[in-house]
């Protein structure tokens, strides 16, 4: 099986500081792959390099067999890379429905599937699709509500719907449960799993909630101080002595 994402020897240097050093891994189609590590391990920097938010200093990145190392972020999105953020990014002054319509129209324009009227008068099929995306994440009430009035959990749901509306092949999630209550956290875990199963997505995520990570992931990359420490299954990660020492702790290693 050819990987959908292949990261080869990626490094990032800020001044004289090596935020990333020779990081390599691959993600297979349909897999849920987690990147974990203590604060400052380089996880967010790696996400930024992979998605084109910042340029890497070395290494190559391939998406679906295509070298995307020097491509800008918007081109990577059009090629099937979707991302959510630790700090939620939605259009605060737009309604829930308008948020998703904007995403669908942006997707359609990027693929040449739109006409001159959609910017001011969305087609019926666009609004119908927007409602479907909102229903998938459990936001069927209050479609005319401005998103700035949503709770954190519902903003996370809306951001997920926005990202899914772009029809990604690989969904990249940066701390998807950060700041959420336990009930919202379990709900978003279920939504992510349902979206993965129903849409056939590949998921790459970083997350501090180890229950979440071990529940969803088939493979994990452990990082420390900008370097790859270990790659393996959840059971292999739990039992690895080096991982126990730098991150998980003895009590978690034997869960």
C-alpha positions in Angstrom: 0.0 0.0 0.0 1.4 3.4 -1.0 1.2 6.0 1.8 -1.2 9.0 1.3 1.3 11.2 3.2 5.1 10.7 3.3 7.3 13.0 5.3 11.0 12.5 4.7 13.8 14.1 6.8 11.9 17.3 7.6 13.7 20.0 9.6 12.9 23.5 10.6 15.4 26.0 11.9 14.5 29.4 13.5 17.8 31.3 13.7 20.1 28.8 15.3 17.3 26.8 17.0 16.3 23.5 15.5 12.5 23.2 16.1 12.5 20.1 13.9 15.4 17.8 13.1 15.2 15.0 10.5 11.6 13.9 11.1 10.4 11.1 8.9 7.1 9.0 8.9 4.3 7.9 6.6 0.6 7.6 6.9 -1.4 5.0 5.0 -4.8 5.6 3.4 -7.7 5.2 5.9 -5.4 5.2 8.9 -5.7 7.3 12.0 -2.1 8.4 12.9 -1.3 10.4 16.0 1.7 12.6 16.8 2.3 12.9 20.6 5.0 14.4 22.8 5.5 16.8 25.7 5.0 20.6 25.3 7.8 22.0 23.0 8.3 18.6 21.2 7.7 20.3 17.8 4.3 18.9 17.1 2.6 22.2 16.0 5.7 23.2 14.0 5.5 19.9 12.2 1.8 20.5 11.4 2.6 24.0 10.1 5.3 22.6 7.8 3.1 19.8 6.5 0.2 22.1 5.8 2.3 24.8 4.2 1.7 27.4 6.9 5.5 27.7 7.2 8.2 26.5 4.9 10.5 23.7 6.1 14.3 24.2 6.2 15.0 20.7 4.9 13.3 17.5 3.8 10.5 16.6 1.4 6.7 16.0 1.8 4.6 14.0 -0.6 0.8 13.9 -0.6 -0.7 11.1 -2.7 2.6 10.6 -4.3 3.0 14.3 -5.4 5.8 16.4 -4.0 4.1 19.3 -2.2 7.2 20.5 -0.3 7.2 24.0 -1.9 3.5 24.3 -2.6 1.5 27.0 -0.8 -1.2 26.1 1.8 -4.2 26.8 -0.4 -2.9 24.4 -3.1 -2.4 21.7 -0.5 -6.1 22.2 0.5 -7.2 21.8 -3.1 -5.2 18.6 -3.3 -7.1 17.2 -0.3 -5.4 18.3 2.9 -7.9 19.6 5.5 -6.9 21.0 8.9 -8.6 22.1 12.1 -6.7 24.3 14.7 -6.1 24.2 18.4 -7.6 27.7 18.6 -10.9 27.4 16.7 -11.1 29.3 13.3 -14.6 30.0 12.1 -16.3 33.1 10.6 -17.6 34.6 13.8 -20.0 37.2 12.3 -21.6 34.6 9.9 -24.4 32.2 10.7 -23.8 28.5 11.0 -25.3 28.0 7.5 -23.3 30.9 6.0 -20.0 29.5 7.4 -20.5 26.2 5.5 -21.8 27.8 2.4 -18.6 29.9 2.2 -16.5 26.7 2.5 -18.6 24.9 -0.2 -18.4 27.8 -2.6 -14.6 28.2 -2.0 -14.2 24.5 -2.8 -16.4 24.7 -5.9 -14.5 27.8 -7.2 -11.2 26.1 -6.7 -12.4 23.1 -8.8 -14.2 25.3 -11.4 -17.6 24.1 -10.3 -19.4 27.4 -9.8 -20.9 30.3 -11.6 -21.2 34.1 -11.2 -24.3 34.0 -9.0 -23.1 31.8 -6.1 -21.3 34.5 -4.3 -24.5 36.5 -3.7 -27.1 33.9 -4.2 -26.1 30.3 -3.2 -27.7 27.6 -5.3 -30.2 25.3 -3.6 -27.8 22.3 -3.9 -25.2 24.4 -2.0 -27.5 25.2 0.9 -28.8 21.6 1.0 -25.2 20.3 1.2 -24.4 22.9 3.9 -27.3 21.6 6.0 -26.0 18.0 5.5 -22.6 18.9 6.8 -24.1 20.6 9.8 -26.3 17.6 10.5 -23.3 15.4 10.4 -21.8 17.2 13.4 -25.0 17.6 15.2 -25.7 21.3 14.5 -29.1 21.1 12.9 -30.7 23.7 15.3 -30.2 27.4 15.0 -28.9 27.6 11.4 -29.3 31.3 11.4 -27.4 31.8 14.6 -24.1 33.7 14.3 -21.3 31.4 15.2 -19.8 33.9 17.7 -22.6 32.9 20.1 -21.7 29.2 20.1 -20.1 27.3 23.0 -16.5 26.1 22.5 -17.7 22.6 21.9 -20.2 23.7 19.2 -17.5 26.0 17.6 -15.3 22.9 17.4 -18.2 21.0 15.7 -18.6 23.9 13.2 -14.9 24.0 12.4 -15.0 20.3 11.7 -18.0 20.7 9.4 -16.2 23.6 7.6 -13.2 21.4 7.1 -15.2 18.4 5.9 -17.1 20.7 3.4 -13.7 21.1 1.6 -13.8 17.4 0.8 -10.4 16.5 2.2 -8.6 13.2 1.7 -6.6 13.6 4.8 -8.0 15.4 7.9 -5.3 17.0 10.1 -6.5 17.8 13.6 -4.5 20.0 16.0 -5.6 19.3 19.6 -9.3 18.7 18.6 -10.4 18.4 22.2 -8.4 21.3 23.8 -10.3 23.2 26.4 -13.4 21.1 26.1 -15.6 19.6 28.8 -15.5 15.8 29.3 -19.0 15.4 27.6 -18.0 17.6 24.7 -14.7 15.7 24.4 -16.4 12.3 24.1 -18.9 13.8 21.6 -16.2 15.2 19.3 -14.3 11.8 19.4 -17.5 10.1 18.2 -18.0 12.7 15.5 -14.5 12.3 14.2 -14.8 8.5 14.1 -18.1 8.7 12.4 -16.8 11.1 9.8 -13.8 8.9 9.2 -16.0 5.8 8.7 -18.6 7.4 6.5 -16.3 9.5 4.3 -13.3 7.1 4.2 -11.0 9.7 5.6 -7.4 9.4 6.7 -6.8 11.2 9.9 -3.5 12.7 11.3 -3.8 14.3 14.7 -2.0 15.7 17.7 -3.6 15.5 21.1 -2.7 15.6 24.8 -5.7 13.4 25.8 -4.1 10.0 25.8 -7.5 8.2 26.2 -8.5 9.9 23.0 -5.3 9.1 21.2 -5.3 5.4 22.1 -9.0 5.0 21.4 -8.8 6.3 17.8 -5.2 5.7 16.5 -3.7 2.8 14.7 -0.2 4.3 14.7 1.6 6.9 16.7 4.7 9.0 16.3 6.3 10.1 19.6 8.4 13.3 19.4 10.7 15.0 21.9 12.7 18.2 21.4 12.0 18.4 17.7 13.0 14.8 17.0 11.3 11.5 16.2 11.7 9.2 19.2 9.5 6.2 18.3 6.8 5.1 15.8 4.5 2.2 16.5 1.1 0.9 17.5 -0.6 2.1 20.7 0.5 -1.1 22.5 4.1 -0.7 21.3 4.1 2.9 22.4 2.7 2.1 25.8 5.4 -0.6 26.4 8.4 1.3 25.0 10.8 2.2 27.8 12.0 5.4 26.3 8.5 6.7 25.7 7.6 5.9 29.3 10.6 7.9 30.5 10.1 11.0 28.4 6.3 11.3 28.2 3.7 8.7 29.1 4.8 7.7 32.6 4.9 4.3 34.2 1.2 4.3 35.2 -0.1 4.9 31.6 2.3 2.4 30.1 0.5 -0.4 31.8 -3.1 0.7 31.2 
